[in-house]
């Protein structure tokens, strides 16, 4: 159809993010399989259990990690997988808000 964009072609932003991410992704794939999940769990536990000055940056780090991985995987993931990724990001954002709530409310 004339004037319709091809949605199968990646955007310039996606191509740039993929290009910048490629060396780190290659390095990460060389690590033992359990390192990344265990490290993620440890940082998440620190985020939930540590005092705010340590916990909030830890949770933010896990949130950014999940957003980055979700963005890169998005085109290859099923709708159910996409929903799970969005839910994970939402839960992490909610965890940050819940940790900050007592400070924000005063």
MARMARRO-390042 format. One record per atom (N, C-alpha, C, O): residue in three letters; x, y, z. Coordinates in steps of 0.02 Angstrom, whole numbers, plus 50000, padded with zeros to 5 digits. Layout:
REM MARMARRO-390042
+------+-------+-------+-------+
: type :    px :    py :    pz :
+------+-------+-------+-------+
:  ALA :     X :     Y :     Z :
...
+------+-------+-------+-------+
This chain:
REM MARMARRO-390042
+------+-------+-------+-------+
: type :    px :    py :    pz :
+------+-------+-------+-------+
:  UNK : 50042 : 49942 : 50000 :
:  UNK : 50000 : 50000 : 50000 :
:  UNK : 50045 : 50062 : 50000 :
:  UNK : 50094 : 50064 : 50037 :
:  UNK : 50030 : 50111 : 49960 :
:  UNK : 50070 : 50171 : 49955 :
:  UNK : 50066 : 50212 : 50019 :
:  UNK : 50012 : 50219 : 50049 :
:  UNK : 50123 : 50238 : 50039 :
:  UNK : 50125 : 50280 : 50099 :
:  UNK : 50127 : 50241 : 50165 :
:  UNK : 50126 : 50272 : 50218 :
:  UNK : 50131 : 50175 : 50161 :
:  UNK : 50133 : 50135 : 50222 :
:  UNK : 50205 : 50116 : 50237 :
:  UNK : 50242 : 50095 : 50192 :
:  UNK : 50225 : 50124 : 50299 :
:  UNK : 50292 : 50108 : 50320 :
:  UNK : 50299 : 50033 : 50328 :
:  UNK : 50252 : 49999 : 50350 :
:  UNK : 50358 : 50006 : 50312 :
:  UNK : 50372 : 49936 : 50323 :
:  UNK : 50391 : 49927 : 50397 :
:  UNK : 50444 : 49950 : 50418 :
:  UNK : 50348 : 49895 : 50435 :
:  UNK : 50360 : 49888 : 50507 :
:  UNK : 50411 : 49834 : 50523 :
:  UNK : 50430 : 49826 : 50581 :
:  UNK : 50435 : 49797 : 50473 :
:  UNK : 50485 : 49746 : 50485 :
:  UNK : 50555 : 49774 : 50486 :
:  UNK : 50601 : 49740 : 50510 :
:  UNK : 50565 : 49834 : 50462 :
:  UNK : 50631 : 49864 : 50462 :
:  UNK : 50643 : 49898 : 50528 :
:  UNK : 50602 : 49937 : 50552 :
:  UNK : 50702 : 49884 : 50559 :
:  UNK : 50717 : 49915 : 50623 :
:  UNK : 50730 : 49990 : 50616 :
:  UNK : 50754 : 50013 : 50564 :
:  UNK : 50713 : 50027 : 50667 :
:  UNK : 50725 : 50099 : 50667 :
:  UNK : 50799 : 50114 : 50674 :
:  UNK : 50839 : 50071 : 50692 :
:  UNK : 50817 : 50176 : 50661 :
:  UNK : 50886 : 50197 : 50668 :
:  UNK : 50908 : 50191 : 50741 :
:  UNK : 50965 : 50172 : 50756 :
:  UNK : 50862 : 50208 : 50788 :
:  UNK : 50878 : 50202 : 50859 :
:  UNK : 50893 : 50129 : 50877 :
:  UNK : 50942 : 50115 : 50911 :
:  UNK : 50850 : 50083 : 50854 :
:  UNK : 50860 : 50012 : 50870 :
:  UNK : 50927 : 49988 : 50842 :
:  UNK : 50964 : 49953 : 50877 :
:  UNK : 50943 : 50006 : 50780 :
:  UNK : 51006 : 49986 : 50750 :
:  UNK : 51065 : 50013 : 50790 :
:  UNK : 51115 : 49978 : 50800 :
:  UNK : 51060 : 50075 : 50813 :
:  UNK : 51114 : 50105 : 50852 :
:  UNK : 51121 : 50070 : 50920 :
:  UNK : 51177 : 50055 : 50941 :
:  UNK : 51065 : 50057 : 50954 :
:  UNK : 51068 : 50023 : 51018 :
:  UNK : 51097 : 49953 : 51010 :
:  UNK : 51138 : 49931 : 51050 :
:  UNK : 51076 : 49918 : 50958 :
:  UNK : 51103 : 49851 : 50946 :
:  UNK : 51177 : 49853 : 50932 :
:  UNK : 51215 : 49810 : 50956 :
:  UNK : 51200 : 49901 : 50893 :
:  UNK : 51270 : 49907 : 50877 :
:  UNK : 51312 : 49923 : 50939 :
:  UNK : 51365 : 49893 : 50949 :
:  UNK : 51288 : 49969 : 50980 :
:  UNK : 51324 : 49987 : 51041 :
:  UNK : 51324 : 49929 : 51091 :
:  UNK : 51372 : 49919 : 51128 :
:  UNK : 51269 : 49891 : 51092 :
:  UNK : 51261 : 49837 : 51140 :
:  UNK : 51300 : 49774 : 51121 :
:  UNK : 51316 : 49733 : 51164 :
:  UNK : 51314 : 49766 : 51057 :
:  UNK : 51343 : 49703 : 51033 :
:  UNK : 51406 : 49682 : 51071 :
:  UNK : 51409 : 49624 : 51091 :
:  UNK : 51456 : 49725 : 51082 :
:  UNK : 51516 : 49701 : 51118 :
:  UNK : 51500 : 49676 : 51189 :
:  UNK : 51528 : 49626 : 51212 :
:  UNK : 51457 : 49712 : 51224 :
:  UNK : 51439 : 49690 : 51292 :
:  UNK : 51401 : 49625 : 51290 :
:  UNK : 51413 : 49581 : 51332 :
:  UNK : 51355 : 49617 : 51243 :
:  UNK : 51317 : 49555 : 51237 :
:  UNK : 51363 : 49496 : 51221 :
:  UNK : 51354 : 49441 : 51248 :
:  UNK : 51411 : 49507 : 51178 :
:  UNK : 51459 : 49453 : 51162 :
:  UNK : 51498 : 49434 : 51224 :
:  UNK : 51507 : 49375 : 51238 :
:  UNK : 51521 : 49484 : 51262 :
:  UNK : 51557 : 49470 : 51324 :
:  UNK : 51513 : 49432 : 51374 :
:  UNK : 51536 : 49385 : 51406 :
:  UNK : 51451 : 49454 : 51381 :
:  UNK : 51405 : 49421 : 51428 :
:  UNK : 51391 : 49349 : 51409 :
:  UNK : 51384 : 49306 : 51453 :
:  UNK : 51388 : 49334 : 51344 :
:  UNK : 51375 : 49265 : 51323 :
:  UNK : 51434 : 49219 : 51338 :
:  UNK : 51426 : 49158 : 51339 :
:  UNK : 51492 : 49247 : 51350 :
:  UNK : 51551 : 49207 : 51366 :
:  UNK : 51555 : 49189 : 51440 :
:  UNK : 51594 : 49146 : 51460 :
:  UNK : 51515 : 49222 : 51481 :
:  UNK : 51515 : 49207 : 51553 :
:  UNK : 51480 : 49140 : 51565 :
:  UNK : 51439 : 49119 : 51524 :
:  UNK : 51495 : 49107 : 51621 :
:  UNK : 51457 : 49047 : 51638 :
:  UNK : 51383 : 49064 : 51643 :
:  UNK : 51364 : 49118 : 51665 :
:  UNK : 51340 : 49017 : 51622 :
:  UNK : 51268 : 49029 : 51616 :
:  UNK : 51235 : 49056 : 51679 :
:  UNK : 51188 : 49095 : 51674 :
:  UNK : 51257 : 49037 : 51737 :
:  UNK : 51223 : 49056 : 51800 :
:  UNK : 51247 : 49123 : 51828 :
:  UNK : 51216 : 49148 : 51875 :
:  UNK : 51299 : 49152 : 51801 :
:  UNK : 51326 : 49214 : 51829 :
:  UNK : 51275 : 49271 : 51824 :
:  UNK : 51263 : 49305 : 51874 :
:  UNK : 51246 : 49281 : 51767 :
:  UNK : 51200 : 49338 : 51757 :
:  UNK : 51137 : 49331 : 51800 :
:  UNK : 51119 : 49379 : 51834 :
:  UNK : 51103 : 49273 : 51799 :
:  UNK : 51043 : 49268 : 51842 :
:  UNK : 51060 : 49275 : 51917 :
:  UNK : 51023 : 49307 : 51954 :
:  UNK : 51115 : 49244 : 51938 :
:  UNK : 51133 : 49250 : 52009 :
:  UNK : 51152 : 49321 : 52028 :
:  UNK : 51132 : 49345 : 52081 :
:  UNK : 51189 : 49354 : 51985 :
:  UNK : 51207 : 49424 : 51998 :
:  UNK : 51145 : 49468 : 52000 :
:  UNK : 51140 : 49514 : 52042 :
:  UNK : 51098 : 49455 : 51956 :
:  UNK : 51036 : 49494 : 51955 :
:  UNK : 50997 : 49483 : 52020 :
:  UNK : 50971 : 49531 : 52049 :
:  UNK : 50994 : 49421 : 52043 :
:  UNK : 50959 : 49407 : 52106 :
:  UNK : 50993 : 49440 : 52165 :
:  UNK : 50960 : 49467 : 52209 :
:  UNK : 51059 : 49439 : 52166 :
:  UNK : 51096 : 49471 : 52221 :
:  UNK : 51084 : 49546 : 52222 :
:  UNK : 51071 : 49575 : 52274 :
:  UNK : 51089 : 49578 : 52163 :
:  UNK : 51078 : 49651 : 52160 :
:  UNK : 51006 : 49667 : 52178 :
:  UNK : 50993 : 49718 : 52211 :
:  UNK : 50959 : 49626 : 52157 :
:  UNK : 50888 : 49636 : 52175 :
:  UNK : 50879 : 49630 : 52250 :
:  UNK : 50843 : 49670 : 52280 :
:  UNK : 50909 : 49580 : 52281 :
:  UNK : 50905 : 49571 : 52354 :
:  UNK : 50935 : 49631 : 52390 :
:  UNK : 50907 : 49655 : 52440 :
:  UNK : 50991 : 49656 : 52366 :
:  UNK : 51021 : 49716 : 52395 :
:  UNK : 50972 : 49774 : 52389 :
:  UNK : 50964 : 49813 : 52436 :
:  UNK : 50941 : 49780 : 52332 :
:  UNK : 50893 : 49834 : 52320 :
:  UNK : 50834 : 49832 : 52368 :
:  UNK : 50810 : 49884 : 52389 :
:  UNK : 50812 : 49773 : 52385 :
:  UNK : 50754 : 49766 : 52429 :
:  UNK : 50773 : 49771 : 52503 :
:  UNK : 50735 : 49798 : 52543 :
:  UNK : 50831 : 49745 : 52520 :
:  UNK : 50849 : 49739 : 52591 :
:  UNK : 50896 : 49793 : 52618 :
:  UNK : 50897 : 49806 : 52678 :
:  UNK : 50935 : 49824 : 52576 :
:  UNK : 50985 : 49873 : 52598 :
:  UNK : 50952 : 49940 : 52615 :
:  UNK : 50895 : 49953 : 52594 :
:  UNK : 50987 : 49981 : 52652 :
:  UNK : 50961 : 50049 : 52665 :
:  UNK : 50951 : 50087 : 52599 :
:  UNK : 50982 : 50071 : 52548 :
:  UNK : 50907 : 50137 : 52601 :
:  UNK : 50889 : 50174 : 52540 :
:  UNK : 50947 : 50198 : 52497 :
:  UNK : 50945 : 50190 : 52436 :
:  UNK : 50999 : 50228 : 52527 :
:  UNK : 51053 : 50254 : 52484 :
:  UNK : 51087 : 50199 : 52443 :
:  UNK : 51118 : 50214 : 52392 :
:  UNK : 51082 : 50138 : 52464 :
:  UNK : 51111 : 50082 : 52426 :
:  UNK : 51056 : 50045 : 52388 :
:  UNK : 51066 : 50025 : 52331 :
:  UNK : 50998 : 50037 : 52419 :
:  UNK : 50944 : 49998 : 52389 :
:  UNK : 50915 : 50028 : 52326 :
:  UNK : 50903 : 49992 : 52278 :
:  UNK : 50903 : 50093 : 52326 :
:  UNK : 50872 : 50125 : 52268 :
:  UNK : 50917 : 50120 : 52206 :
:  UNK : 50892 : 50102 : 52153 :
:  UNK : 50981 : 50136 : 52211 :
:  UNK : 51024 : 50127 : 52152 :
:  UNK : 51027 : 50054 : 52129 :
:  UNK : 51031 : 50040 : 52069 :
:  UNK : 51026 : 50007 : 52176 :
:  UNK : 51027 : 49936 : 52157 :
:  UNK : 50964 : 49917 : 52119 :
:  UNK : 50967 : 49884 : 52068 :
:  UNK : 50906 : 49939 : 52144 :
:  UNK : 50844 : 49926 : 52108 :
:  UNK : 50843 : 49960 : 52040 :
:  UNK : 50819 : 49932 : 51991 :
:  UNK : 50868 : 50021 : 52038 :
:  UNK : 50870 : 50058 : 51974 :
:  UNK : 50916 : 50022 : 51924 :
:  UNK : 50902 : 50020 : 51864 :
:  UNK : 50971 : 49993 : 51949 :
:  UNK : 51016 : 49956 : 51906 :
:  UNK : 50981 : 49894 : 51876 :
:  UNK : 50987 : 49881 : 51817 :
:  UNK : 50944 : 49857 : 51918 :
:  UNK : 50907 : 49799 : 51893 :
:  UNK : 50853 : 49822 : 51844 :
:  UNK : 50842 : 49790 : 51793 :
:  UNK : 50819 : 49877 : 51859 :
:  UNK : 50768 : 49904 : 51814 :
:  UNK : 50798 : 49921 : 51746 :
:  UNK : 50770 : 49902 : 51694 :
:  UNK : 50853 : 49956 : 51746 :
:  UNK : 50886 : 49974 : 51682 :
:  UNK : 50909 : 49912 : 51644 :
:  UNK : 50903 : 49909 : 51583 :
:  UNK : 50935 : 49862 : 51681 :
:  UNK : 50956 : 49799 : 51651 :
:  UNK : 50897 : 49765 : 51615 :
:  UNK : 50904 : 49742 : 51558 :
:  UNK : 50840 : 49763 : 51649 :
:  UNK : 50781 : 49730 : 51620 :
:  UNK : 50753 : 49769 : 51561 :
:  UNK : 50730 : 49740 : 51512 :
:  UNK : 50754 : 49835 : 51566 :
:  UNK : 50730 : 49877 : 51510 :
:  UNK : 50776 : 49866 : 51449 :
:  UNK : 50752 : 49858 : 51393 :
:  UNK : 50841 : 49866 : 51461 :
:  UNK : 50888 : 49857 : 51406 :
:  UNK : 50880 : 49789 : 51373 :
:  UNK : 50874 : 49784 : 51311 :
:  UNK : 50878 : 49736 : 51413 :
:  UNK : 50869 : 49669 : 51384 :
:  UNK : 50801 : 49662 : 51350 :
:  UNK : 50796 : 49631 : 51297 :
:  UNK : 50750 : 49690 : 51382 :
:  UNK : 50683 : 49687 : 51352 :
:  UNK : 50680 : 49722 : 51285 :
:  UNK : 50649 : 49698 : 51238 :
:  UNK : 50712 : 49780 : 51281 :
:  UNK : 50713 : 49818 : 51218 :
:  UNK : 50748 : 49778 : 51163 :
:  UNK : 50724 : 49775 : 51106 :
:  UNK : 50805 : 49749 : 51180 :
:  UNK : 50842 : 49711 : 51130 :
:  UNK : 50804 : 49649 : 51107 :
:  UNK : 50808 : 49630 : 51048 :
:  UNK : 50769 : 49616 : 51153 :
:  UNK : 50735 : 49554 : 51136 :
:  UNK : 50666 : 49564 : 51107 :
:  UNK : 50637 : 49518 : 51078 :
:  UNK : 50638 : 49624 : 51113 :
:  UNK : 50568 : 49637 : 51095 :
:  UNK : 50546 : 49608 : 51028 :
:  UNK : 50495 : 49575 : 51026 :
:  UNK : 50583 : 49619 : 50973 :
:  UNK : 50559 : 49594 : 50908 :
:  UNK : 50554 : 49518 : 50905 :
:  UNK : 50514 : 49491 : 50866 :
:  UNK : 50594 : 49483 : 50944 :
:  UNK : 50597 : 49410 : 50939 :
:  UNK : 50552 : 49375 : 50991 :
:  UNK : 50549 : 49313 : 50993 :
:  UNK : 50518 : 49413 : 51033 :
:  UNK : 50480 : 49385 : 51088 :
:  UNK : 50406 : 49380 : 51071 :
:  UNK : 50379 : 49424 : 51036 :
:  UNK : 50374 : 49328 : 51095 :
:  UNK : 50302 : 49319 : 51084 :
:  UNK : 50263 : 49371 : 51124 :
:  UNK : 50291 : 49402 : 51170 :
:  UNK : 50200 : 49381 : 51109 :
:  UNK : 50160 : 49428 : 51149 :
:  UNK : 50159 : 49411 : 51224 :
:  UNK : 50160 : 49456 : 51265 :
:  UNK : 50158 : 49346 : 51241 :
:  UNK : 50160 : 49327 : 51311 :
:  UNK : 50226 : 49347 : 51344 :
:  UNK : 50228 : 49369 : 51401 :
:  UNK : 50280 : 49338 : 51307 :
:  UNK : 50346 : 49358 : 51331 :
:  UNK : 50352 : 49433 : 51340 :
:  UNK : 50384 : 49458 : 51386 :
:  UNK : 50320 : 49469 : 51294 :
:  UNK : 50320 : 49542 : 51299 :
:  UNK : 50282 : 49565 : 51361 :
:  UNK : 50303 : 49610 : 51397 :
:  UNK : 50225 : 49533 : 51372 :
:  UNK : 50186 : 49549 : 51432 :
:  UNK : 50226 : 49536 : 51495 :
:  UNK : 50224 : 49576 : 51542 :
:  UNK : 50262 : 49480 : 51497 :
:  UNK : 50303 : 49464 : 51555 :
:  UNK : 50358 : 49516 : 51565 :
:  UNK : 50372 : 49536 : 51622 :
:  UNK : 50389 : 49539 : 51511 :
:  UNK : 50441 : 49590 : 51517 :
:  UNK : 50413 : 49656 : 51542 :
:  UNK : 50444 : 49689 : 51584 :
:  UNK : 50356 : 49676 : 51516 :
:  UNK : 50324 : 49738 : 51539 :
:  UNK : 50305 : 49732 : 51612 :
:  UNK : 50315 : 49779 : 51651 :
:  UNK : 50278 : 49675 : 51632 :
:  UNK : 50259 : 49664 : 51702 :
:  UNK : 50321 : 49667 : 51747 :
:  UNK : 50318 : 49695 : 51802 :
:  UNK : 50376 : 49638 : 51725 :
:  UNK : 50437 : 49639 : 51765 :
:  UNK : 50461 : 49710 : 51776 :
:  UNK : 50480 : 49729 : 51832 :
:  UNK : 50462 : 49750 : 51723 :
:  UNK : 50483 : 49819 : 51728 :
:  UNK : 50435 : 49858 : 51774 :
:  UNK : 50457 : 49898 : 51815 :
:  UNK : 50371 : 49846 : 51767 :
:  UNK : 50321 : 49880 : 51810 :
:  UNK : 50331 : 49861 : 51883 :
:  UNK : 50327 : 49905 : 51927 :
:  UNK : 50343 : 49798 : 51897 :
:  UNK : 50354 : 49776 : 51967 :
:  UNK : 50417 : 49808 : 51995 :
:  UNK : 50418 : 49828 : 52053 :
:  UNK : 50470 : 49811 : 51956 :
:  UNK : 50531 : 49843 : 51979 :
:  UNK : 50520 : 49918 : 51992 :
:  UNK : 50544 : 49945 : 52042 :
:  UNK : 50484 : 49951 : 51948 :
:  UNK : 50469 : 50022 : 51959 :
:  UNK : 50427 : 50031 : 52022 :
:  UNK : 50438 : 50078 : 52060 :
:  UNK : 50379 : 49986 : 52032 :
:  UNK : 50338 : 49989 : 52092 :
:  UNK : 50380 : 49977 : 52155 :
:  UNK : 50368 : 50008 : 52206 :
:  UNK : 50428 : 49932 : 52150 :
:  UNK : 50472 : 49919 : 52208 :
:  UNK : 50511 : 49982 : 52226 :
:  UNK : 50521 : 49996 : 52285 :
:  UNK : 50534 : 50018 : 52176 :
:  UNK : 50570 : 50081 : 52189 :
:  UNK : 50524 : 50131 : 52223 :
:  UNK : 50543 : 50162 : 52272 :
:  UNK : 50464 : 50138 : 52197 :
:  UNK : 50415 : 50185 : 52227 :
:  UNK : 50399 : 50164 : 52298 :
:  UNK : 50396 : 50206 : 52343 :
:  UNK : 50389 : 50100 : 52310 :
:  UNK : 50373 : 50076 : 52377 :
:  UNK : 50430 : 50088 : 52426 :
:  UNK : 50419 : 50105 : 52484 :
:  UNK : 50491 : 50080 : 52402 :
:  UNK : 50549 : 50094 : 52446 :
:  UNK : 50553 : 50169 : 52461 :
:  UNK : 50573 : 50188 : 52516 :
:  UNK : 50536 : 50210 : 52413 :
:  UNK : 50540 : 50283 : 52423 :
:  UNK : 50478 : 50312 : 52457 :
:  UNK : 50481 : 50368 : 52482 :
:  UNK : 50423 : 50276 : 52458 :
:  UNK : 50360 : 50302 : 52484 :
:  UNK : 50365 : 50334 : 52553 :
:  UNK : 50342 : 50391 : 52562 :
:  UNK : 50396 : 50301 : 52603 :
:  UNK : 50400 : 50333 : 52668 :
:  UNK : 50438 : 50400 : 52667 :
:  UNK : 50421 : 50446 : 52703 :
:  UNK : 50488 : 50403 : 52625 :
:  UNK : 50527 : 50466 : 52620 :
:  UNK : 50485 : 50519 : 52585 :
:  UNK : 50485 : 50577 : 52607 :
:  UNK : 50451 : 50500 : 52532 :
:  UNK : 50411 : 50548 : 52494 :
:  UNK : 50352 : 50574 : 52535 :
:  UNK : 50332 : 50632 : 52528 :
:  UNK : 50323 : 50531 : 52577 :
:  UNK : 50265 : 50550 : 52615 :
:  UNK : 50282 : 50583 : 52682 :
:  UNK : 50239 : 50608 : 52718 :
:  UNK : 50346 : 50583 : 52696 :
:  UNK : 50367 : 50619 : 52749 :
:  UNK : 50386 : 50616 : 52814 :
:  UNK : 50401 : 50667 : 52845 :
+------+-------+-------+-------+
